[in-house]
Amino acid sequence: MKLIGPFKQVVTLANLPLRGKLSDEQLEIIVDGGLIVENDTIQRVGNFEALKSENPGIQIEHTEGEQVVLPAFVDSHTHICFGGNRANDFAMRNAGKTYLEIAESGGGIWSSVQHTRNASEEELLKTLLERIKFLVDLGITTIEVKSGYGLDVENELKMLRIIKKAQESTKATLVPTCLSAHLKPRDFEGSNPEYLNYILTEILPKVKEENLAKRVDIFIEKSAFQPEESKDFLLKTKDLGFEITVHADQFTPGSSRIAVEVGAKSADHLEATIDEDIDFLAQSDTVATALPGASLGLGEKFTPARKLLDAGAIVAIASDWNPGSAPMGNLITQASILATFQKLTTAEVLAGMTFRAAYALNLEDRGVLETGKKADFVTFKTNNFQNVLYNQGSLKAEHVYIDGNLVD
């Protein structure tokens, strides 16, 4: 057992509701605080000197200078296992080329599929671990990682096995998700429903057999999979015992409603969600996940996070780090910008990157600094926690702790 501190401010995020809007006045802020950690778990949070006097002889891990501490962040939507680079897509898009024109010239998701298929396992593992380290250095210690650039049995399993192998080399928690339903690959001879059936009969049984993922995702969009075939696929996926999540309402509305109807853990993107579907989402337990990185990368409007929160939805914020539409990867920068455009409170943004994002991954043991929670937290060298979002990602994390231990 050890006492870590003192911290100028401990922002616990305790006693906040899972859904709906939040005011900054609801934040619990312990001044000159500390945390007692034992067996990877937070035992107590409180005033540092009081904790010290109440626990004589306790091991003390002193912090230097003025620091604030927050729960470590959760990135609940990433595509960081990939090969290649799509800088040319970005340049072409900014030069006025359409999605279809970019795809026809060799860009788009199919470009990443080809690069990922051609990449060696060693190369994919190396770049995946580099991206994980980038996220951990930001204070993100729980990271969802999707497949979806393989799109056949061999290469989807290759990606998921690499994600599993990466878990052996990082202290961060990786949450693998099978996104074989990213789009129908060009080399598949058959219809969309036939490809979805191929995933159900050929890919997912092997994923389950090797315990490579417990979650399945699908991209519902005109350019990918249509609503009714997607709904049928998701229901069959649930019958196989998988949790489900959905790429929903990115360019056209309607698929977020399907996500709710099939009981998805989250509906991610939502840039095109209409008001009636906002209310439908808000009355469900499906998390509405905003992906501001995609809005910035594509020059599209942001997820209507303000309306979703006001309606009572559970809103998470994730990076969507991928080689095409969201190449930045810096969740804190993205969330800060989203807050500016959607007028989100600091409490709403922090909740969206911590316990609300963890809920989207079916993880309720983290994202809050309170007794019994996983001891993942991040410190910043400042005397005011508001500076984290105010500096829009330029205030770097000072220290990152996983299971109560400093990450090298």
C-alpha positions as CSV (number, residue, x, y, z in Angstrom):
1,M,0.0,0.0,0.0
2,K,1.3,3.5,-0.9
3,L,0.2,7.1,-0.8
4,I,0.9,9.1,-3.9
5,G,0.9,12.9,-3.8
6,P,0.5,15.7,-2.9
7,F,-1.5,17.0,-5.9
8,K,-2.6,20.6,-6.1
9,Q,-5.9,19.3,-7.4
10,V,-7.4,15.8,-7.5
11,V,-10.3,15.8,-10.1
12,T,-12.1,12.6,-9.1
13,L,-15.1,12.7,-11.5
14,A,-16.9,10.8,-8.7
15,N,-20.6,11.0,-8.2
16,L,-21.4,12.2,-11.7
17,P,-24.3,10.7,-13.7
18,L,-23.7,8.4,-16.6
19,R,-26.0,10.3,-18.9
20,G,-26.9,13.8,-19.8
21,K,-25.5,17.3,-19.4
22,L,-23.0,18.2,-16.7
23,S,-22.0,21.5,-15.1
24,D,-18.5,22.2,-13.9
25,E,-19.9,22.9,-10.5
26,Q,-20.6,19.2,-10.2
27,L,-17.0,18.3,-10.3
28,E,-15.4,17.1,-7.1
29,I,-12.0,18.7,-6.7
30,I,-9.8,17.8,-3.8
31,V,-7.2,20.5,-3.1
32,D,-3.8,19.3,-1.9
33,G,-5.0,15.7,-2.3
34,G,-3.5,12.3,-2.5
35,L,-4.4,8.7,-3.5
36,I,-3.8,5.5,-1.6
37,V,-3.2,2.6,-3.9
38,E,-2.9,-1.1,-3.2
39,N,-3.1,-4.2,-5.4
40,D,-3.7,-2.1,-8.6
41,T,-6.7,-0.5,-7.0
42,I,-7.5,2.9,-5.5
43,Q,-8.2,2.4,-1.8
44,R,-8.8,6.0,-0.7
45,V,-8.8,9.5,-2.1
46,G,-8.6,12.6,0.1
47,N,-6.5,15.3,1.6
48,F,-2.8,14.2,1.4
49,E,-1.8,15.3,4.9
50,A,-4.9,13.7,6.4
51,L,-4.3,10.4,4.6
52,K,-0.7,10.5,5.7
53,S,-1.5,11.1,9.4
54,E,-4.3,8.4,9.4
55,N,-1.9,5.9,7.9
56,P,1.4,6.1,9.9
57,G,4.3,4.3,8.3
58,I,2.7,4.1,4.9
59,Q,5.0,4.2,1.9
60,I,4.9,7.6,0.3
61,E,5.5,8.3,-3.4
62,H,6.1,12.1,-3.5
63,T,5.2,14.2,-6.5
64,E,7.4,17.2,-7.4
65,G,6.1,20.7,-8.1
66,E,2.5,21.7,-8.6
67,Q,0.5,18.9,-10.4
68,V,-3.1,18.0,-11.0
69,V,-4.3,14.5,-11.3
70,L,-7.3,13.1,-13.4
71,P,-8.5,9.7,-14.2
72,A,-6.6,8.3,-17.1
73,F,-8.4,8.7,-20.4
74,V,-10.2,6.0,-22.5
75,D,-10.1,6.0,-26.3
76,S,-13.1,3.9,-27.2
77,H,-12.8,4.0,-31.0
78,T,-9.5,3.6,-32.9
79,H,-8.2,1.9,-36.1
80,I,-4.5,2.0,-35.1
81,C,-3.5,-1.4,-36.5
82,F,-2.8,-0.6,-40.1
83,G,-0.2,-0.5,-42.8
84,G,0.7,2.3,-45.2
85,N,-0.2,5.9,-45.3
86,R,-3.0,7.9,-47.0
87,A,-1.4,11.4,-47.0
88,N,-2.3,11.6,-50.7
89,D,-6.0,11.1,-49.8
90,F,-5.8,14.1,-47.5
91,A,-4.1,16.3,-50.1
92,M,-6.6,15.2,-52.8
93,R,-9.6,15.8,-50.5
94,N,-8.3,19.3,-49.7
95,A,-7.8,20.0,-53.4
96,G,-11.5,19.3,-54.0
97,K,-11.6,15.7,-55.0
98,T,-14.6,13.6,-54.0
99,Y,-14.6,10.4,-52.0
100,L,-15.4,8.4,-55.1
101,E,-12.7,10.2,-57.2
102,I,-10.2,9.4,-54.4
103,A,-11.2,5.8,-54.3
104,E,-11.1,5.4,-58.1
105,S,-7.6,6.8,-58.1
106,G,-6.4,4.1,-55.7
107,G,-7.1,5.7,-52.4
108,G,-9.7,5.2,-49.7
109,I,-10.2,2.3,-47.3
110,W,-9.3,-0.3,-50.0
111,S,-5.8,1.4,-50.2
112,S,-5.3,0.7,-46.5
113,V,-6.6,-2.9,-46.9
114,Q,-3.9,-3.5,-49.6
115,H,-1.2,-1.9,-47.5
116,T,-2.2,-3.9,-44.4
117,R,-2.4,-7.2,-46.2
118,N,1.0,-6.6,-47.7
119,A,2.6,-5.5,-44.4
120,S,4.5,-8.1,-42.4
121,E,3.4,-9.1,-39.0
122,E,6.5,-7.6,-37.5
123,E,5.9,-4.3,-39.3
124,L,2.3,-4.1,-38.1
125,L,3.2,-5.0,-34.5
126,K,6.0,-2.4,-34.5
127,T,3.8,0.5,-35.8
128,L,0.9,-0.6,-33.6
129,L,3.1,-0.5,-30.4
130,E,4.4,3.0,-31.5
131,R,0.9,4.3,-31.8
132,I,-0.1,2.8,-28.4
133,K,2.9,4.5,-26.8
134,F,1.8,7.8,-28.4
135,L,-1.6,7.4,-26.8
136,V,-0.3,6.3,-23.4
137,D,2.0,9.3,-23.3
138,L,-1.1,11.5,-23.7
139,G,-2.6,9.8,-20.6
140,I,-4.8,7.3,-22.5
141,T,-4.5,3.9,-20.8
142,T,-7.5,2.0,-22.2
143,I,-7.6,1.8,-26.0
144,E,-10.1,0.1,-28.3
145,V,-8.4,-1.3,-31.5
146,K,-10.3,-2.5,-34.5
147,S,-9.5,-4.8,-37.3
148,G,-11.1,-4.0,-40.7
149,Y,-8.2,-3.6,-43.0
150,G,-7.9,-7.3,-43.7
151,L,-11.4,-8.2,-45.0
152,D,-10.7,-11.9,-45.4
153,V,-10.2,-14.8,-43.0
154,E,-6.4,-14.8,-43.2
155,N,-5.9,-11.0,-42.9
156,E,-8.6,-10.2,-40.3
157,L,-7.2,-13.0,-38.1
158,K,-3.7,-11.6,-38.7
159,M,-4.7,-8.2,-37.5
160,L,-6.5,-9.5,-34.4
161,R,-3.6,-11.8,-33.5
162,I,-1.3,-8.8,-33.7
163,I,-3.5,-6.8,-31.5
164,K,-3.5,-9.7,-29.0
165,K,0.3,-9.9,-29.2
166,A,0.6,-6.2,-28.7
167,Q,-1.3,-6.6,-25.4
168,E,1.7,-8.7,-24.2
169,S,4.0,-5.7,-24.7
170,T,2.0,-2.9,-23.2
171,K,0.6,-2.1,-19.8
172,A,-2.3,-0.3,-21.4
173,T,-5.6,-2.1,-21.7
174,L,-6.4,-3.0,-25.3
175,V,-10.0,-3.8,-26.3
176,P,-10.0,-5.6,-29.7
177,T,-13.0,-5.2,-32.0
178,C,-13.6,-7.2,-35.2
179,L,-14.5,-4.8,-38.0
180,S,-14.6,-7.3,-40.9
181,A,-17.8,-5.5,-41.9
182,H,-15.9,-2.3,-42.8
183,L,-16.8,-2.6,-46.4
184,K,-17.1,-5.5,-49.0
185,P,-13.6,-6.1,-50.4
186,R,-13.2,-5.6,-54.1
187,D,-11.8,-9.1,-54.5
188,F,-14.9,-10.8,-52.9
189,E,-17.1,-12.4,-55.6
190,G,-20.5,-11.9,-54.2
191,S,-23.1,-9.5,-52.9
192,N,-23.0,-7.6,-49.6
193,P,-25.3,-10.1,-47.8
194,E,-23.0,-12.9,-49.1
195,Y,-20.0,-11.2,-47.7
196,L,-21.7,-10.6,-44.3
197,N,-22.6,-14.2,-44.2
198,Y,-19.0,-15.1,-45.0
199,I,-18.0,-13.0,-41.9
200,L,-20.6,-14.9,-39.8
201,T,-19.6,-18.4,-40.9
202,E,-15.9,-18.1,-41.7
203,I,-14.4,-15.3,-39.7
204,L,-16.3,-14.9,-36.4
205,P,-16.2,-18.6,-35.4
206,K,-12.4,-18.5,-35.6
207,V,-12.3,-15.1,-33.8
208,K,-14.3,-16.7,-31.0
209,E,-12.3,-20.0,-31.0
210,E,-9.1,-18.1,-30.5
211,N,-10.6,-15.5,-28.1
212,L,-9.4,-12.7,-30.3
213,A,-12.3,-10.3,-29.8
214,K,-15.5,-10.1,-27.9
215,R,-16.9,-7.1,-29.9
216,V,-18.0,-6.8,-33.5
217,D,-18.5,-3.5,-35.5
218,I,-20.1,-2.7,-38.8
219,F,-20.0,0.4,-41.0
220,I,-23.6,1.2,-42.0
221,E,-23.5,3.7,-44.9
222,K,-24.4,4.0,-48.6
223,S,-20.8,3.3,-49.5
224,A,-20.5,0.2,-47.2
225,F,-23.5,-1.8,-45.8
226,Q,-27.2,-1.0,-46.1
227,P,-29.5,-0.7,-43.1
228,E,-31.6,-3.9,-43.3
229,E,-28.7,-6.2,-44.2
230,S,-26.7,-4.6,-41.4
231,K,-29.5,-5.1,-38.8
232,D,-29.8,-8.8,-39.8
233,F,-26.0,-9.2,-39.5
234,L,-25.9,-7.5,-36.1
235,L,-28.7,-9.7,-34.6
236,K,-26.9,-12.8,-35.8
237,T,-23.7,-11.5,-34.4
238,K,-25.4,-11.1,-31.0
239,D,-26.7,-14.6,-31.3
240,L,-23.0,-15.8,-31.6
241,G,-22.3,-14.1,-28.2
242,F,-20.5,-10.9,-29.3
243,E,-21.1,-7.4,-28.0
244,I,-21.8,-5.0,-30.9
245,T,-21.0,-1.5,-31.8
246,V,-21.9,0.5,-35.0
247,H,-20.3,3.1,-37.3
248,A,-23.6,5.1,-37.5
249,D,-24.9,8.2,-39.2
250,Q,-21.6,9.4,-40.5
251,F,-22.9,10.8,-43.8
252,T,-26.5,9.8,-43.8
253,P,-29.0,9.4,-40.9
254,G,-30.9,6.4,-39.8
255,S,-28.4,3.8,-38.7
256,S,-28.1,5.1,-35.1
257,R,-31.7,4.0,-34.7
258,I,-30.7,0.5,-35.8
259,A,-27.9,0.5,-33.3
260,V,-30.4,1.2,-30.5
261,E,-32.9,-1.4,-31.8
262,V,-30.3,-4.2,-31.8
263,G,-28.9,-3.1,-28.4
264,A,-25.5,-1.9,-29.5
265,K,-23.1,-0.8,-26.8
266,S,-22.4,2.4,-28.8
267,A,-23.2,4.2,-32.0
268,D,-20.1,6.0,-33.2
269,H,-19.8,9.1,-35.5
270,L,-23.4,10.6,-35.6
271,E,-22.4,13.6,-37.6
272,A,-25.6,13.2,-39.7
273,T,-27.9,12.3,-36.9
274,I,-31.3,14.0,-37.1
275,D,-33.3,15.4,-34.1
276,E,-35.8,12.6,-33.8
277,D,-33.0,10.0,-33.7
278,I,-31.2,12.1,-31.0
279,D,-34.2,11.6,-28.8
280,F,-34.3,7.9,-29.7
281,L,-30.6,7.5,-28.7
282,A,-31.1,9.5,-25.5
283,Q,-33.8,7.2,-24.3
284,S,-31.5,4.1,-24.7
285,D,-28.4,2.7,-23.0
286,T,-26.5,2.9,-26.3
287,V,-23.5,5.3,-26.0
288,A,-23.4,8.2,-28.5
289,T,-19.7,8.4,-29.4
290,A,-18.5,11.6,-31.0
291,L,-15.4,11.3,-33.3
292,P,-14.1,14.9,-33.8
293,G,-11.0,13.7,-35.5
294,A,-13.1,12.5,-38.5
295,S,-14.8,15.8,-38.7
296,L,-11.5,17.6,-38.7
297,G,-9.9,15.2,-41.2
298,L,-12.8,15.3,-43.6
299,G,-14.0,18.9,-43.1
300,E,-17.4,17.7,-42.0
301,K,-19.7,19.0,-39.3
302,F,-19.2,17.8,-35.7
303,T,-21.4,15.3,-33.9
304,P,-24.3,17.2,-32.3
305,A,-22.9,16.5,-28.8
306,R,-24.7,19.5,-27.2
307,K,-28.1,18.3,-28.4
308,L,-27.3,14.7,-27.4
309,L,-26.3,15.7,-23.9
310,D,-29.3,18.1,-23.5
311,A,-31.6,15.2,-24.5
312,G,-30.1,13.0,-21.9
313,A,-27.8,10.7,-24.0
314,I,-24.7,9.0,-22.8
315,V,-22.0,10.8,-24.8
316,A,-18.4,9.6,-25.2
317,I,-15.6,11.2,-27.1
318,A,-13.0,9.1,-29.0
319,S,-10.3,9.8,-31.6
320,D,-11.2,7.5,-34.5
321,W,-7.4,7.4,-35.2
322,N,-7.1,5.9,-38.7
323,P,-5.0,6.4,-41.7
324,G,-7.7,8.0,-43.8
325,S,-10.2,10.3,-42.3
326,A,-8.7,10.8,-38.8
327,P,-4.9,10.7,-38.9
328,M,-4.2,13.0,-35.9
329,G,-4.7,10.6,-33.0
330,N,-4.5,13.3,-30.4
331,L,-7.8,12.8,-28.4
332,I,-7.2,15.7,-26.1
333,T,-6.7,18.2,-28.9
334,Q,-9.8,16.8,-30.8
335,A,-12.0,16.9,-27.6
336,S,-10.9,20.5,-26.8
337,I,-11.9,21.6,-30.3
338,L,-15.2,19.7,-30.2
339,A,-15.9,21.5,-26.9
340,T,-15.4,24.9,-28.5
341,F,-17.7,24.2,-31.4
342,Q,-20.4,22.3,-29.4
343,K,-20.1,24.4,-26.3
344,L,-19.4,21.5,-23.9
345,T,-18.5,22.0,-20.3
346,T,-15.1,20.8,-19.0
347,A,-17.0,18.2,-17.0
348,E,-18.8,16.9,-20.0
349,V,-15.6,16.6,-22.0
350,L,-13.7,14.9,-19.2
351,A,-16.6,12.5,-18.5
352,G,-16.7,11.7,-22.3
353,M,-13.1,10.7,-22.3
354,T,-13.2,8.7,-19.0
355,F,-16.0,6.8,-17.4
356,R,-18.6,7.4,-20.1
357,A,-16.1,6.1,-22.8
358,A,-15.3,3.1,-20.5
359,Y,-19.0,2.3,-20.3
360,A,-19.0,2.1,-24.2
361,L,-16.4,-0.6,-23.9
362,N,-18.4,-2.4,-21.1
363,L,-15.7,-1.4,-18.6
364,E,-17.1,0.1,-15.4
365,D,-14.0,-0.4,-13.2
366,R,-12.2,2.8,-14.4
367,G,-12.5,6.4,-15.4
368,V,-13.2,7.7,-11.8
369,L,-10.8,8.3,-8.9
370,E,-12.6,6.6,-6.1
371,T,-12.3,3.6,-3.8
372,G,-12.4,0.3,-5.6
373,K,-11.6,1.6,-9.1
374,K,-8.6,0.6,-11.3
375,A,-5.7,2.8,-10.4
376,D,-5.1,4.4,-13.8
377,F,-4.5,8.1,-13.7
378,V,-2.6,10.9,-15.3
379,T,-1.0,14.1,-13.9
380,F,-0.3,17.4,-15.6
381,K,2.2,20.0,-14.4
382,T,-0.2,22.9,-13.6
383,N,-2.1,24.3,-10.7
384,N,-5.4,24.4,-12.6
385,F,-7.0,21.3,-14.3
386,Q,-8.8,23.6,-16.7
387,N,-5.5,24.2,-18.4
388,V,-5.6,20.6,-19.9
389,L,-8.4,21.5,-22.3
390,Y,-7.5,25.2,-22.5
391,N,-4.2,24.3,-24.0
392,Q,-5.9,22.0,-26.6
393,G,-3.4,19.2,-26.2
394,S,-0.2,21.3,-26.0
395,L,0.0,20.8,-22.2
396,K,1.6,17.4,-22.1
397,A,1.0,14.8,-19.5
398,E,3.6,14.8,-16.8
399,H,3.2,11.3,-15.5
400,V,0.9,8.4,-16.4
401,Y,0.1,5.6,-13.9
402,I,-1.4,2.2,-14.7
403,D,-2.4,0.0,-11.8
404,G,-0.9,2.6,-9.5
405,N,2.6,2.4,-11.1
406,L,4.4,4.9,-13.1
407,V,4.7,4.1,-16.8
408,D,8.2,4.3,-18.1
